Amino acid sequence: MAYVNQTRASAHFGLRNRLSALVSVITERFAHYNTYRRTVAELNQLSARELADLGIHRSQIQSIARQAAYEA
């Protein structure tokens, strides 16, 4: 008969490690949001002709920015 004992190394994270992880997550999310916001602003500054040259319709700007920020 075999016996397996599995322990998690991260089960006893100290407060310092948890706070560090939280700050890391918040920083990452803020960076993604800033990328999204910047991309939307830059694409909205383009004229309809410039967007057409890129093959983008104005209704696609938010989804393109979301893809650039969160899926890259």
C-alpha positions as CSV (number, residue, x, y, z in Angstrom):
1,M,0.0,0.0,0.0
2,A,1.3,3.4,-1.0
3,Y,0.9,6.7,0.9
4,V,1.2,10.1,-0.7
5,N,1.4,13.3,1.2
6,Q,1.2,16.4,-0.7
7,T,2.1,19.7,0.9
8,R,1.9,23.1,-0.8
9,A,5.0,25.3,-0.4
10,S,2.8,28.3,-0.8
11,A,0.3,27.3,1.8
12,H,2.0,29.3,4.5
13,F,2.7,32.6,2.8
14,G,3.7,35.2,5.2
15,L,1.9,38.6,5.3
16,R,4.8,40.2,3.5
17,N,4.7,37.7,0.6
18,R,0.9,38.1,0.3
19,L,1.2,41.9,0.3
20,S,3.9,41.7,-2.3
21,A,1.8,39.4,-4.5
22,L,-1.1,41.8,-4.2
23,V,1.0,44.8,-5.1
24,S,2.3,42.8,-8.1
25,V,-1.2,42.0,-9.3
26,I,-2.4,45.6,-8.9
27,T,0.6,46.9,-10.8
28,E,0.1,44.5,-13.6
29,R,-3.6,45.3,-14.0
30,F,-2.8,49.0,-13.9
31,A,-0.2,48.6,-16.7
32,H,-2.7,46.6,-18.8
33,Y,-5.4,49.3,-18.3
34,N,-2.9,52.1,-19.2
35,T,-2.0,50.2,-22.4
36,Y,-5.7,49.8,-23.2
37,R,-6.4,53.5,-22.5
38,R,-3.4,54.7,-24.5
39,T,-4.3,52.5,-27.5
40,V,-7.9,53.8,-27.5
41,A,-6.8,57.4,-27.3
42,E,-4.2,57.0,-30.2
43,L,-6.7,55.2,-32.5
44,N,-9.4,57.7,-31.8
45,Q,-7.0,60.5,-32.9
46,L,-6.7,59.0,-36.4
47,S,-9.0,60.1,-39.2
48,A,-11.5,57.9,-40.9
49,R,-9.2,57.6,-43.9
50,E,-6.2,56.6,-41.8
51,L,-8.2,54.0,-40.0
52,A,-9.5,52.7,-43.4
53,D,-5.9,52.4,-44.6
54,L,-5.2,50.3,-41.5
55,G,-8.3,48.2,-42.2
56,I,-9.9,49.3,-39.0
57,H,-13.5,50.6,-38.5
58,R,-14.1,53.0,-35.7
59,S,-16.4,50.5,-34.0
60,Q,-13.5,48.1,-33.7
61,I,-11.2,50.4,-31.7
62,Q,-12.2,49.2,-28.2
63,S,-11.9,45.5,-29.1
64,I,-8.5,46.1,-30.8
65,A,-7.3,48.0,-27.8
66,R,-8.5,45.3,-25.4
67,Q,-6.8,42.7,-27.5
68,A,-3.5,44.7,-27.5
69,A,-3.6,45.3,-23.7
70,Y,-4.9,42.0,-22.3
71,E,-4.0,39.3,-24.9
72,A,-0.5,40.3,-25.8
